[in-house]
Amino acid sequence: MLKKSLLTAMLLITTTVASYAAPTKVDSNLKKYSPTAGVSGNLNSIGSDSLNNLMTYWAEGFKKKYPSVNIQVEGKGSATAPPALIAGTAQLGPMSREMNSKELEQFEKKYGYKPTKIGVALDSLAVFVNKDNPIKSLSLDEVDAIFSKTRKRGLPEITTWGQLGVTGKLAAMPVSLYGRNSASGTYGYFKDHALKKGDFKPTVKEQPGSSSVVEGVAKEVGAIGYSGIGYATSGVRAVPLSDKKGGPVAEASYQNVLNGKYPMSRMLYIYVAKKPGRPLPKLVEQFLEYVLSKEGQEIVVKDGYDPLTAKLADTQLKQLK
């Protein structure tokens, strides 16, 4: 779940928000982006696959403001962001999880200060089933019993859909597992939160990208997989989740991300190397201001993720100064 401080900030929001049942609208109080002079050069982004499409859309929108700017986007997994920032091969390190202690230590060893973490969008990490699968909901206890060989949440192993209450032809069908590879921040987040740091079953078909996970689930009626909600397609369905078996169930909706009811809500980040007390390079700063603007957050909605509220965006903007 989102960290307590973030949830507290969210609960202070009085703006009415919409769920996925209706089009999500960005906060009308978000600041508009105003182009400025003197922005040019090359910008490299290396990191999260979950953020790859978003980074590409943001890059396209930003280049319309500044045609002389060249932006390269590479999204092979969150684990590729810290090494790229440390080596200086990227100025932007998108990640779908927070840097771990080892990554932070390596960064600080190189620069002498910690990286700056900018929240750029919200996500409900979804558990997807095929659109023809009738299952109504799952608990993370059950998800753990499906995906994990160590089952730290305590339930017996689940291998067929009938064990989850599904009837008919699907009942005897094995649960076919799709997931991400270990370079993925989504893999790490799912392992930490759904599996309580347990180990995945060797039968999980690891995919290089979120789109491959969703595509696999869409093609196989007995399949299940996980990815950011932004990769949802008409061939799959995000299953409503509860934390504990028998607990309150919540859909993967914007409202449930904001109110903390969805058990796998998360922030998506862009990490940058910002020396304390010093401004970011103008190109990097302006790109992040664009991302956190009303226009930038409208792109978040276009890509299927959840936008920041004005309060959250203002908090992130302060990190740039």
N, C-alpha and C positions, 0 to 999 in steps of 0.2 A: 504494500500500500504506500501511498504518498507519505512523506515524512510528516510528523505531527505539526511542525511549524507551518508547513505549506497548507495542510488541511485547515489549520486554524485561520489562516489568511483567507482561504476559500469560503469558510463558513461566515465570514463577515460580509460577503458579497450580497447585495440586495437586488442586484439586477436579475430579472427573470431570465432563465436559460431554457433552451429547448432540448429535448432528447432526440435520438435518432429517428423517432417516429415523425418528426417534422424537421424541415431544413434548419441546421444549426446556424445561428446568426452571430456575428462578432459583436463584441461590446461597442456600443456607439461612442463610448468615451475614450476608446483607443486613439492615440495621436496619429494624425496624418503625417506621411513622410514628405519632407520638403527637400528636394535636391540641393546640393551645395557645390560651390566651385572648387576646382583643384583635386577632383577625385579621378585617379587614373592608375594604371598598372596591372599587375597580374595577381590573381588570388587563387590559391589552391586549397581544396577541401578534400580531406581523406578521413574516412571513418565509417560510420554506421550505414548498413544496408537499409534499415528501417527508415532512415532519414534521407535516403538517396534520391527518391523522387522529389521530396520537399526541397532539398538543396538545389536540385536541377531547376525546379519551378522558380525558386527564389533567385537563382542566378539569372534566369531568363528575364525576370521582371526587373532586376537590378541593372542588367545590361541595357534595357530600354531607356533607363534614366541616364546611363553613362556608357554610350556606345564604344568608347575607347578602352573600357575595362575588359580584360580577358579572365574568365573564371573556368577552372578545371575542377570537376567533381568526380571523386572515386569513392564507391561505397561497397567495400568488401567485408565490413564488420567493425563493430566498435573497438575491438582490440587493436585495430590498425591505426587508430587515431593517436594514442599517446606516443608511439614510436615516431610517427610522422611529425608531430609537434616538437618532439625532442630533437630530431634530426634537422628540423627547419625546412622540411620538404613540403609542409603545409602550414598555413596560417590559421586554418579553421579545422577543428577536430570534432565533428558531430558524433555524439554517442547516445545510445538508447539506455544507458545505465551510467552511474557515477564511476569515476576512476577508482580503482582499488588502491590499497595502501602501497603496494609495490610500484604501481604506475606513478602515483604521486611522489614517492620517494625518488624514483629515477628522474622524473621531471625536475624536482627541486635540486637534485644533485647537479643537473646540467645548468639550470638557470639561477639557482640561489633563492628562488621564491616559488610559491605554489601556483598552479595554473588557475585561471579564472573560469568559472563554470557559469554559463548563461542558459537559463531555461528558455526554450523557444517554442514549445508546443506541449500539449497534453495528450496522453494516449491511454486507452483502455486495452491492455494486452489481452487479446481475445483467444479463446479456445474455439476452434472452428470444427464443425462437422459438415458432412455433405448435406445439401439442401433437402434431400429426400429422407434424411434421418429424422425420426419423430421425437427424439429425446427432448424433454422439456427443460431440464436444468442439470447441472453437475455441481458438486462441492469440490473444493480444492483437495479435500481428503480423498475423494474418488479419482480426481485427476492424478494425484500422487500414486494411487494404486494402479492406475492405467500406465503411466509413463516411467515409474521408478522401480528399480530392482531392490532398493533398500527400504522403501515405503516407510519413511520416518513419521508419517502422519498416522500410522497404526492400522490401516485397513488391510485385509487380505488382498492378494494380487487379483486384478481384474483383467481378463483376457478376452471375454466375449461381451457382446452388447446385451445379451439376456441377463447377465449379472447386474446390469444397470437398469433393469426393468423394461427393456425394449422387447416387444412381442413380434410375432410374425416371422417372416423369412430372415429378418436381420438378427433375431435373437441368438441363433447358433453361429452367427458369423464372427470370426475373429476381429478384434479391434486392431486396425492397421495404423501404425504410428508414424507421424511425420513431425520433424523438428528441424532446428537450425544446428549449424556446426559451432564448435567451441569458440570461434573467433567472434561470434555474434553477441552483442549486448543483450539481445532478446533471450538467447540461450541462457546467459548468466542470470538474468532477472528471473526467468521462469524456474531455473534450478534453485535459486535462493528462496523464492516466495512460494511457488507451488509445491516444490519437492523438499522444502526446508533444508536445502543444501545436500540433499541425497543424490544418488547416482542414477543416471538414466539407464533404462534397459538397453541391451545391445541391439534389440530389434527396431529401435527408432531409426527411421530412414532420414539421416541428416542431409539437409539441403543447403546449398550455398547462399540462397536468398529467400526472403519472405514470400515473394511471388511464386517460387517453386513449391513451397509448403502448401499454399492455398490452391495452386493448380493441382497438386497431388490429391488433396482432399476432395476437390471438385470432381475429379475423375473416378473416385473410388467410393462407393456408397458406404462401405464399412470403415472409412478412414476418419482420423481425428488428428488435428495439428494445432499449432499455436503461432501467432504472429501479431504484430501491431494491427489495430483496427483499420488503419489506412490502406491495408492490402485486401480488404474484403471485396468479394465479387458476387455476382448473382448465383454462382454455383455452390456457394457455401453459406453457412449460417453461424453466427456467433452465439454460443450457448450461454444463457444466463447462469451466473455463478454465485455460490455462497462460499464462505470461508470454511465452515464446518458442516458436516453432514447433518441435515435437519435444521440448519440455521437459515437466516433470512437471505433470500435470493435476489440478485440485482442484475438487470440487463447492462450490457456494455454501452451505456448512454452517456452523453455529455453531462447531464444532470447528476447521474450517479458517480461520475468522476469528480465533479465539483463538491458533492456532499459527502464523499468518502465511502459511499455504500458499496461501490464496485470493488471487489477485493484485489484486483490487479491493475489499479490505476498507477500511472507513472508520469513523470516529467521527461521530456526529451531535451537533450542539451547540445550546445556547441561550446567546446573548450577552446580557449585562446591563451597565448602567452602574453600576459599584461604585467609589466613591472609595476610594483606598488608605487603610487604617487606620480606615475607617468601616464600620459595618454596613450591609447592604442594608436597604431598607424591609421591615418585618416581613412584609407580604403577599408580596412577591417572594421573600424568603428562605424562607418556609414553603412556598410553591409548589414551589420547587426542592428543598427537603428531601423533600417528598412524591414528586416525580419520581424522586429518587435512593433512595427507600425500597424495601423488599421489595414493597409494594403497587404502587408506581409502576413497578417493573421487571416485575412480572407483567403490567401493561398493555402494556409493550413486546412481550412474547411474544404477547399476545392480538392485537396489530396486525401480527404477522408479522416483526418485527425481532428482533435479538439483545440480550439483557439484559447490563448491566454485571455483572461479578463484584463481590463485596464489596470486594476490594482496590481496584478501579478506582473504585467508588462512593465509598469513603472518601477517595480522592485528590481527587475532584471536590468533595466536601463541604467539604474544607479550603479550597477557593477561595472559599467563601461567607463565611468568617470575616474 
